[in-house]
Amino acid sequence: MSGPAQSITVEGAAREEVCPYYHQAVELIGKRWTGAIVEALLPAPRRFSEIAQAIPQISDRLLSMRLRELEGEEIVERQVMDGSPVRVEYALTHKGRALEPAISALRLWAREWLQP
């Protein structure tokens, strides 16, 4: 990965490159349904079926895929609870919880500027 954004001069005009870290973050959270999954997990850990109910348009297959991707990025952790039957919950990690200010700001922006 490249380092922080740098200024480049093109024909005498300074141009700022997009920060590669910002770009990576937007690509990760901007994947279809990923932001909604993170938002659904902000209040508390949830079981798979509870996440699916919170996002009724997502298919089980895609939800499962996105949860695995978020686990791989250490944004979500899968917790297996002992018992009969075994319960599985998904929770945001510390890294995932750190997204809360960005998710909240985006939610406020969307409510003000986007039409339902």
Secondary structure as the mmCIF struct_conf table of DSSP 4:
data_model
#
loop_
_struct_conf.conf_type_id
_struct_conf.id
_struct_conf.beg_label_comp_id
_struct_conf.beg_label_asym_id
_struct_conf.beg_label_seq_id
_struct_conf.end_label_comp_id
_struct_conf.end_label_asym_id
_struct_conf.end_label_seq_id
BEND BEND1 PRO A 4 PRO A 4
STRN STRN1 SER A 7 VAL A 10
TURN_TY1_P TURN_TY1_P1 GLU A 11 GLY A 12
STRN STRN2 ALA A 13 GLU A 16
HELX_LH_PP_P HELX_LH_PP_P1 GLU A 17 CYS A 19
HELX_RH_AL_P HELX_RH_AL_P1 PRO A 20 ILE A 29
TURN_TY1_P TURN_TY1_P2 GLY A 30 GLY A 30
BEND BEND2 LYS A 31 LYS A 31
TURN_TY1_P TURN_TY1_P3 ARG A 32 TRP A 33
HELX_RH_AL_P HELX_RH_AL_P2 THR A 34 LEU A 41
BEND BEND3 LEU A 42 ALA A 44
STRN STRN3 ARG A 46 ARG A 47
HELX_RH_AL_P HELX_RH_AL_P3 PHE A 48 ALA A 54
BEND BEND4 ILE A 55 ILE A 55
TURN_TY1_P TURN_TY1_P4 PRO A 56 GLN A 57
BEND BEND5 ILE A 58 ILE A 58
HELX_RH_AL_P HELX_RH_AL_P4 ASP A 60 GLY A 72
TURN_TY1_P TURN_TY1_P5 GLU A 73 GLU A 74
BEND BEND6 ILE A 75 ILE A 75
STRN STRN4 VAL A 76 MET A 81
HELX_LH_PP_P HELX_LH_PP_P2 ASP A 82 ASP A 82
BEND BEND7 GLY A 83 PRO A 85
STRN STRN5 ARG A 87 LEU A 92
HELX_RH_AL_P HELX_RH_AL_P5 HIS A 94 ARG A 97
TURN_TY1_P TURN_TY1_P6 ALA A 98 LEU A 99
HELX_RH_AL_P HELX_RH_AL_P6 GLU A 100 TRP A 113
#
